[in-house]
Amino acid sequence: LTPLPPSARPDRVSPSTPDYSLQRFELVRYRGDGRLLARIDGQELRHFPADDRLEVDQIRLRATDDEAQMLATADLGVALQEGQRLRLTGHVRLNRTQLISTEPPLLLETEEMELDVETGQAQSKLPTRLTQGRLVLTASGFEFERSSQQVRLLAPVRASFQPTRMAP
């Protein structure tokens, strides 16, 4: 990327005009101690200088800590607070797989979610579906805390168990 010379830069930047974009990209973020924090990739990234916002089409966020792997996907991701917070919208899926446990992966599905990349906290105020093994829960939203590995579902909540498949 090459910035424009000062004479070619517009005096006023429209909030709806990106100053650069990247196609089929991958960004890598590291913790202060040098360990990998997260990988973010997508179809297209756009930077909007008016509010220093990044938008990513077909976003995929992969993160691993000592206990689990996480994959979050959505139609659109908007990076806020210098990339620490992500707002994911459209077909949002958060899949968390424990590294040591034999528990089935946890899958959260909703239409919008806020995610703090550094702390791993996530939340949504929109209808949510949680699936883990045969258990399926639906709720009006959720709050997820990575440090405690707990999901708090917002009322009303409905639960169902999917039947076990029998071999023919």
C-alpha beads as a LAMMPS data file, in Angstrom:
LAMMPS data file: protein, C-alpha beads

168 atoms
167 bonds

1 atom types
1 bond types

-500.0 500.0 xlo xhi
-500.0 500.0 ylo yhi
-500.0 500.0 zlo zhi

Masses

1 110.0

Atoms # bond

1 1 1 0.000 0.000 0.000
2 1 1 1.285 3.424 -0.905
3 1 1 -0.240 6.502 0.738
4 1 1 -1.283 9.390 -1.441
5 1 1 1.013 12.429 -1.523
6 1 1 -0.342 15.357 0.551
7 1 1 -1.402 17.281 -2.571
8 1 1 -3.563 14.367 -3.769
9 1 1 -5.323 13.770 -0.438
10 1 1 -8.834 15.177 -0.066
11 1 1 -9.306 17.864 2.586
12 1 1 -12.354 16.139 4.014
13 1 1 -12.798 12.403 4.201
14 1 1 -16.273 10.986 3.743
15 1 1 -17.186 8.468 6.467
16 1 1 -18.450 6.170 3.709
17 1 1 -15.277 6.206 1.597
18 1 1 -12.484 3.718 2.371
19 1 1 -8.901 4.826 1.847
20 1 1 -7.672 1.293 1.144
21 1 1 -8.901 -2.265 0.774
22 1 1 -7.353 -5.726 0.759
23 1 1 -8.660 -8.797 -1.036
24 1 1 -8.378 -12.337 0.412
25 1 1 -6.168 -11.343 3.341
26 1 1 -5.008 -12.639 6.724
27 1 1 -4.128 -10.516 9.779
28 1 1 -2.273 -11.966 12.750
29 1 1 -2.350 -10.431 16.260
30 1 1 0.051 -11.351 19.049
31 1 1 -0.104 -10.985 22.817
32 1 1 2.398 -8.779 24.638
33 1 1 4.498 -11.860 25.448
34 1 1 4.744 -12.784 21.749
35 1 1 2.227 -15.654 21.794
36 1 1 -0.412 -15.808 19.075
37 1 1 -3.655 -14.086 20.050
38 1 1 -5.777 -14.417 16.903
39 1 1 -5.837 -14.803 13.145
40 1 1 -8.423 -12.899 11.148
41 1 1 -9.031 -13.521 7.477
42 1 1 -11.739 -12.573 5.030
43 1 1 -12.804 -11.927 1.477
44 1 1 -12.275 -8.154 1.590
45 1 1 -11.068 -5.662 4.202
46 1 1 -11.833 -1.925 3.953
47 1 1 -10.352 0.847 6.110
48 1 1 -12.371 4.021 6.749
49 1 1 -10.066 6.825 7.948
50 1 1 -12.860 9.137 9.138
51 1 1 -13.410 6.924 12.206
52 1 1 -10.465 4.486 11.811
53 1 1 -12.910 1.627 11.247
54 1 1 -12.153 -1.684 9.530
55 1 1 -14.885 -3.673 7.787
56 1 1 -14.336 -7.269 6.718
57 1 1 -16.571 -9.285 4.379
58 1 1 -16.861 -13.033 5.122
59 1 1 -14.793 -12.713 8.295
60 1 1 -13.192 -15.695 10.053
61 1 1 -11.538 -15.253 13.443
62 1 1 -9.455 -18.122 14.839
63 1 1 -8.027 -18.018 18.350
64 1 1 -6.462 -20.597 20.654
65 1 1 -5.713 -20.380 24.346
66 1 1 -4.421 -23.015 26.772
67 1 1 -7.843 -24.649 27.064
68 1 1 -9.739 -24.303 23.790
69 1 1 -9.825 -23.364 20.139
70 1 1 -12.372 -20.819 18.928
71 1 1 -13.627 -20.077 15.433
72 1 1 -16.021 -17.178 14.812
73 1 1 -17.473 -16.513 11.360
74 1 1 -19.930 -13.965 9.969
75 1 1 -20.978 -12.222 6.779
76 1 1 -19.519 -8.924 8.038
77 1 1 -17.100 -7.932 10.787
78 1 1 -16.474 -4.371 11.968
79 1 1 -13.331 -3.784 14.041
80 1 1 -13.645 -1.215 16.828
81 1 1 -11.168 0.092 19.443
82 1 1 -8.081 -0.581 17.302
83 1 1 -9.238 -4.115 16.518
84 1 1 -9.757 -5.211 20.126
85 1 1 -13.537 -5.408 19.699
86 1 1 -15.363 -6.936 16.757
87 1 1 -19.014 -6.537 15.856
88 1 1 -20.057 -9.530 13.773
89 1 1 -23.298 -9.475 11.775
90 1 1 -25.109 -11.861 9.462
91 1 1 -25.065 -15.649 9.984
92 1 1 -22.787 -15.386 13.022
93 1 1 -21.322 -18.660 14.321
94 1 1 -19.033 -19.097 17.327
95 1 1 -17.577 -22.587 17.650
96 1 1 -15.498 -23.430 20.727
97 1 1 -13.724 -26.776 21.073
98 1 1 -12.045 -27.809 24.321
99 1 1 -8.484 -29.047 23.771
100 1 1 -8.306 -31.479 26.700
101 1 1 -11.921 -32.381 27.448
102 1 1 -13.977 -34.988 25.624
103 1 1 -17.012 -32.665 25.707
104 1 1 -18.553 -31.980 22.306
105 1 1 -17.857 -28.561 20.745
106 1 1 -20.049 -25.627 21.746
107 1 1 -21.729 -23.833 18.837
108 1 1 -23.496 -20.466 19.253
109 1 1 -25.488 -19.096 16.303
110 1 1 -27.072 -15.640 16.085
111 1 1 -27.386 -12.681 13.707
112 1 1 -25.193 -10.215 15.610
113 1 1 -22.467 -10.552 18.227
114 1 1 -19.909 -8.325 19.955
115 1 1 -16.580 -10.014 20.667
116 1 1 -13.565 -8.803 22.658
117 1 1 -10.576 -10.410 20.943
118 1 1 -8.219 -10.106 23.924
119 1 1 -10.514 -11.295 26.732
120 1 1 -12.626 -13.695 24.662
121 1 1 -15.863 -12.245 26.014
122 1 1 -18.787 -12.344 23.603
123 1 1 -22.418 -11.251 23.787
124 1 1 -25.556 -10.889 21.734
125 1 1 -28.947 -9.366 22.470
126 1 1 -30.544 -11.152 19.485
127 1 1 -32.121 -14.621 19.347
128 1 1 -29.453 -17.270 19.815
129 1 1 -29.182 -21.008 19.269
130 1 1 -26.658 -22.979 21.357
131 1 1 -25.820 -26.544 20.340
132 1 1 -23.551 -28.907 22.251
133 1 1 -23.793 -32.561 21.362
134 1 1 -27.480 -33.568 21.511
135 1 1 -28.466 -30.501 23.577
136 1 1 -30.050 -27.574 21.715
137 1 1 -30.973 -24.374 23.555
138 1 1 -32.624 -21.276 22.160
139 1 1 -32.581 -17.939 23.966
140 1 1 -33.159 -14.224 23.421
141 1 1 -29.390 -13.621 23.621
142 1 1 -26.257 -14.674 25.458
143 1 1 -23.130 -13.591 27.321
144 1 1 -19.998 -15.732 27.078
145 1 1 -17.030 -15.455 29.454
146 1 1 -13.881 -17.231 28.231
147 1 1 -12.060 -17.059 31.588
148 1 1 -14.834 -18.962 33.390
149 1 1 -15.892 -20.911 30.282
150 1 1 -19.507 -20.100 31.028
151 1 1 -22.368 -19.062 28.787
152 1 1 -25.269 -17.146 30.304
153 1 1 -28.405 -17.417 28.181
154 1 1 -30.926 -14.579 28.314
155 1 1 -34.572 -15.469 29.010
156 1 1 -36.752 -16.868 27.645
157 1 1 -34.768 -20.079 27.153
158 1 1 -36.018 -23.316 25.573
159 1 1 -34.153 -26.626 25.640
160 1 1 -34.431 -29.815 23.634
161 1 1 -32.416 -32.990 23.233
162 1 1 -31.896 -34.321 19.747
163 1 1 -32.572 -38.059 19.451
164 1 1 -29.644 -40.456 19.310
165 1 1 -29.206 -41.907 15.860
166 1 1 -29.650 -45.638 15.793
167 1 1 -27.498 -47.776 13.515
168 1 1 -29.549 -49.504 10.743

Bonds

1 1 1 2
2 1 2 3
3 1 3 4
4 1 4 5
5 1 5 6
6 1 6 7
7 1 7 8
8 1 8 9
9 1 9 10
10 1 10 11
11 1 11 12
12 1 12 13
13 1 13 14
14 1 14 15
15 1 15 16
16 1 16 17
17 1 17 18
18 1 18 19
19 1 19 20
20 1 20 21
21 1 21 22
22 1 22 23
23 1 23 24
24 1 24 25
25 1 25 26
26 1 26 27
27 1 27 28
28 1 28 29
29 1 29 30
30 1 30 31
31 1 31 32
32 1 32 33
33 1 33 34
34 1 34 35
35 1 35 36
36 1 36 37
37 1 37 38
38 1 38 39
39 1 39 40
40 1 40 41
41 1 41 42
42 1 42 43
43 1 43 44
44 1 44 45
45 1 45 46
46 1 46 47
47 1 47 48
48 1 48 49
49 1 49 50
50 1 50 51
51 1 51 52
52 1 52 53
53 1 53 54
54 1 54 55
55 1 55 56
56 1 56 57
57 1 57 58
58 1 58 59
59 1 59 60
60 1 60 61
61 1 61 62
62 1 62 63
63 1 63 64
64 1 64 65
65 1 65 66
66 1 66 67
67 1 67 68
68 1 68 69
69 1 69 70
70 1 70 71
71 1 71 72
72 1 72 73
73 1 73 74
74 1 74 75
75 1 75 76
76 1 76 77
77 1 77 78
78 1 78 79
79 1 79 80
80 1 80 81
81 1 81 82
82 1 82 83
83 1 83 84
84 1 84 85
85 1 85 86
86 1 86 87
87 1 87 88
88 1 88 89
89 1 89 90
90 1 90 91
91 1 91 92
92 1 92 93
93 1 93 94
94 1 94 95
95 1 95 96
96 1 96 97
97 1 97 98
98 1 98 99
99 1 99 100
100 1 100 101
101 1 101 102
102 1 102 103
103 1 103 104
104 1 104 105
105 1 105 106
106 1 106 107
107 1 107 108
108 1 108 109
109 1 109 110
110 1 110 111
111 1 111 112
112 1 112 113
113 1 113 114
114 1 114 115
115 1 115 116
116 1 116 117
117 1 117 118
118 1 118 119
119 1 119 120
120 1 120 121
121 1 121 122
122 1 122 123
123 1 123 124
124 1 124 125
125 1 125 126
126 1 126 127
127 1 127 128
128 1 128 129
129 1 129 130
130 1 130 131
131 1 131 132
132 1 132 133
133 1 133 134
134 1 134 135
135 1 135 136
136 1 136 137
137 1 137 138
138 1 138 139
139 1 139 140
140 1 140 141
141 1 141 142
142 1 142 143
143 1 143 144
144 1 144 145
145 1 145 146
146 1 146 147
147 1 147 148
148 1 148 149
149 1 149 150
150 1 150 151
151 1 151 152
152 1 152 153
153 1 153 154
154 1 154 155
155 1 155 156
156 1 156 157
157 1 157 158
158 1 158 159
159 1 159 160
160 1 160 161
161 1 161 162
162 1 162 163
163 1 163 164
164 1 164 165
165 1 165 166
166 1 166 167
167 1 167 168
